[in-house]
Amino acid sequence: MISSRLQRFFWICSGTPLAMIEKYPTEHSKYSGIGATILFTALFAGMSGGYALYFVFAGSSYAELWSVMFGLLWGMAIFNLDRYIVSSIKKSSKGLKQFYQASPRLVFAVLIAIVIARPLELKIFDKEIHEELRARFLSDQKERIVKVQDSFRQKYSLELAQIKKYQEEYDQLSNGVNRLREELKAEVFGSRTSTTSGVEGYGTYAKNKEQVISVKQVRIEFLASQLASLQDYMNRQKAAEGINNQMMLSDEQLDRKAARAGFADRNWALGELTHSSNDKSQSSANAVYFITLLFIAFECAPLIVKLLSDIGPSDVDIRESESLIIKKLTDPSAIVRNRLGESRRPSVKNAGRITKRYFSNKRSTARKS
């Protein structure tokens, strides 16, 4: 009982009238296979459309509901299209002529298969797409930080140049003071070098070196105060410009951002996986092509089966029935007869008069008798 109901359901899916299929038992299995293929194609289309729309509403509280609703709608639309495409093929022609007549329907079936296959390919390569998106978001963040920093340096180029100048002078003076202190120590202890007299004690040479150190130390303190003031100003400007907020994304942030990526980003990532030159991308590209070809073959299977199969009794019956109906509707003599018959029919008013006359004659006859 269940198998019989399921078979009838597949017949309905095939798009051929049930009365025609039931009349010829030899056609039962053929139309069951065609109807099952159309049904499963619609199921795959529903899953594909729902998965694609899920990323459109990613992050929304109703994302699952919208994806399910759109999946059902998309599956029903593809089911209706496939059913119409298969049912519209008539076995009235033979050979290449029949394939030529069915070629527009085949092209349409191929387009439907490609549309169905893409979201499912995104799901199959979900992990690889996730890693590709992580790398892209990390690279984008680096470029963003570099651009912000370059813009900041161009805007405050005078202040940064002044800081650089003061810093170079500060470093140079600090190194010179450190060297003079070593020379002063050697002068006091009487060590003879190219810059000391070799006379032990705090003499004239030592006093001169100490005086030079004092002058340079004053300049160093001035430079330090200027650098501190400029650095404080630049830090305030960095905070105001948002430079301090530009940081590299952590692994958790990258994972969350990749998980919330939309359909366009995922489609781009799959394209990157299949168009790179390394071996991994080449194998991914081959897998994507074979998956697409599989769905194309699956979508075109009902058409191919109907085209390659011999003319069955139901095909002949449908063709003859349609020919009789068309002939009846387009036959000039039949049209004339119909018009004459309509003109000879009594109107409602005349029909009433005829009816009254009939009953009055009948009553008069009865009285006479």
N, C-alpha and C positions, 0 to 999 in steps of 0.2 A: 504494500500500500504506500509506504513512504517512498520507495524507489519509483513507483508510478507517478506520484505527485511531483517528485523531483524531476523526473523526465519531462513531464508536462511543463514544469517551470522553465526548463532549458529550451523547450520548444517555443515558449512565449518569448524568451530572450533572443531566439534566432531571427525573429521578425517575420516569419512565414505563418500564414493563417493556420490555426490548429485543425480546422476541418480538412484542409488539404493534407496535412501530415498524417492525421489519424486514418485517412482513407487508404494510405499506402504503407504497410508495415516495413517495407524495404528502406524507407526514408527515415525511419525513427532514429537510428544510430547516428546518421549524418547530421541531422538537425540538432540532436542532443549535443554532439561535439561542438558544433558551431555556436550554439547558445551558451554552453559552458565557457567557451573561450571569450565570448563577448562579456559574460558576467565577471570573469576573473580579471579581464582587462579593466573593467569599470572599478573593481575593488582596488586594484593597484593604482588607478588614477585617483581614487578617493584618498588613499593613504599618501600619495605623492602631493596632492593639492593641500591636504591638511598639514603635512609636515612643512611645506613651503610657507603657508600662511602663519604657522606658529611663530616663525622668526619675524614676521611683520609686526606681530603684537607681543614680541618678547618683552618681558618685564611687566606686562599688564596682568591684572588679577583675573581677567577673563580670556587670557590667551588660549587656554585649552578649549574653552567653550567655542570660541570663534573658529579655531582650527577644525574642531569636529564638525561644526555646522558647514563650513566651507568645503571640507572633505566630502561630506554627504552630497552637497550641491554639485560639486565638481564631478564626483563619481556618477551621479545621475545624468549629468550633461554628456559625459563621455559615453555612457551606456546608451543614451538615446542616439547619439551620433553614430556609434558603431552599428547599432541595430538598423538605423536607416541606411547606412552605407552598404551593409550586407544585403538587406532586403531589396535595395534598388538595382542590384545586379540581376539581369534577366538572362536566362540561358537560351536566348533566341539566335545568337550568333555563334560562330565556330572559329577555332584557331586563333590566329593573331588578331583578328578583327575584334574578338571578344576582349582580349587583353587591352587593345587600343581603346575600346569603349570604357573599360574599367580603370584606365590609367589615372584619370583625375581622382578617382576614389582611392587608388593606391597611394598617390602623392599625399592626399589628405590624411590617410592612415599613418604614413611615415611621420608627418608633422606631429600628429597626436602622440605617437610613440616617443619622439624626441622630447616633447613637453613633459610627458609622464616620467621619462627616465631621469631627467636632470635632478629633481629633488631627491629621488631615491639614491642616486650616485653620491649626493652630498651626505646622506645618512651613512652610506657604506664607508666613505672615507672621512668619517667624522673626526677620528683621532689625528690623522695627518693634517686635516684642515685646521684643527685646534692648534697644532704646533706651528703651522705656517702663519696663522693669525697672531700668535704670540710674538714671533720674530718680526712681523710687520709692525705691530704696535710698539714694540721696543725700539725699532729703527725710527719710527715716526716720532717717538718721544725724544730720542737723541737729536734728531734734526730740529725739533721744536725748541729744545734747550739751546742749541747752537745758534739758531736764528734770534732768539730772545737776547742772548748774551751779546751777539754781534750788534744788534740794534741798540742795546744799552751802551756798549763801548762807543758807537758812533755818536750817540746823543751826548755823552759826557766825556768826549775825547780830550777836551782841554784839562779837565780835572784829573783824568787818568794820566795824561802826559806830565802834569805838574807833580803828581804823586811819584811817577817813575823818576823824574829828575831829582826830587828831594831824596828818594830812596837810594839812588846811585851815589849822590853826594854824601849821604849819611853813612853808607857802607864804606866809601872811600876814606872818609875822615875817621871812622871807627877803626879801620885797619891801620891808618897812620898813627893814631893815638896809641894803639896797642904796641906798635913797633917802637914808638918814642918811649913808652914806659919801660920796655925791655932795655933800650939804650940807656935810659936814666939809671936803671938798676945796675947796669954794667959800669957806668961812669962812677957811681958812688962806691962800688966795691973795687974799683981800680982795674977792671978787665980791659985790656987794650984790644980794640978792633978798629976797623976803618972809619967808624963814626964816633969813637971815644978817645980821650987823651991818654988813658992808662994811669992817671993820677988818682989815687984813692982819696975819698972824702967828698964832701958836698962843696965843690968848687964852682968856678965861674961857668964851666961847661954844663955842669949839672943844673945850675940855676937857669941858664938859657933854655935848656931842654924842657925844664919844668914850666917856664913861662909860655913856650910854644904849645905845650900840652894844655895849659889853662885856656889859651885863646881858642884852640880847636875844640876844647870841651864845651865852651860857651856856644860855639856854632852847632855842635852836635845836639845840645839841648834845645836850641831853637828849631833845628830841623825835626827833632823828635816831636815837639809840640805841634809843628805844622802838619807833620804826617798824621798825628793822632786826630787833629781837627778835620783834615781832609778824609781820613778813613771813616770817621764817625759820620760825616756828611754823606759819603758814598753808601754806607750801610743803611742810612735812613732812606736814601733814594732807591736802593735795591728793594727795601721793604715796600716802598710806595709803588714801585714798578712791578712788583710781584716776582722779582728774580729769585728770591729765597724760596718761593713755593714751587719752582720748577725743579722737580726731583725725578730720578729714575723710578720707574714702576717696579714694585716688588713682584715676586712670583704669584702671590695671591691676587694682587690687582690685575696682573696679566691674565690669569685664569678666569677671573670674573668678567673681564672685558671681552675675552674671546668667547665665553659662554653666551654673552648678550649680543654677539655680532649678528647682524641682519643677513637676509638672503643674498644681497648684493656682495657683501664682504665674503661670505662663504663661497659664492660662485667665483669670485676673483681668486680666492685661495686655491680652489680646485683647478682653475685655469693655470695658476702658477705651478701647481704640482705636475700638471700634464704638459707644460710647454718649456720646462727647463731642460738642460742638456745632460744632466747626470743620469746614472743608471736607474736610480730610484724613481725619478720622475718619468723616465721612459717606460718602466714597468707599470706605473700608475696610469699613464696615458693609454697603454695597451688594454689595461683592465677597463677603463672608462669606455673605450671604443667597443669592446666586446659586450659590455653591459648594454650600451645603446643599441647595438646590432641585435642583441637578444630581445629587447623590447620591441624593436621594429619587426622582427620575425613574429613575435607573439601577437602584435597588433594586426599584422597583415595575414595571419594564419587563417581566419575565417574567410577572407576574400580569396586567398589562394586555394583553399579547399573547395570553395564553391566554383571557382574558375576551372580548376583541374578536374573536378568530378564530371562524370558523364551526365547527360540529360536524364533526369529521373521522371517518374510518373507525375509527381507533384509539379515539376516544372512545366511539363506538357499540359497538365490540367489548368494551371494558372494562366499559361499563355493562351490556351483555347478559350477560357472563360473571359479573359480580357479582350480577346479579339471579337467574340460575340457581342460583348457589351459595347465596344467601340463601333462595331458595324451597325448595331441597332441604333446607336445615337447619331451616327453620321450618314445613314442610308437615306437618300432624298425621298424615295417612295414611302418609307416608313414615316418620315416626318410629315409628308402630305396626308397620309392616311390618318395620322394622329390629329392633324389640324381639321380634316373633314369630319372626323368623329366628334371633335369638340364643337364644331359649328352645328352639327345635327342634333346635339343634345338639347333638350328643351330647357328653357330658363326656369328659374324658380317660380316666376309668376305664371308661365304657361303650364308648368307641371301642376300647379294648384288648380287651374281651370280644368285641365284634363281629368284630374282626380274627382272634382266635383261633378263633372258631366257623367263620369262612369258610375258613381254611386246613385245619382238621380235616375239614370236609366235603369239601374238595377231595382230601385224602389218601385218605379212605375210598372215594370214587368211583374213584380211580385203582387201588386194590387190587382192587376188584370187577371192573374191566375187565381 
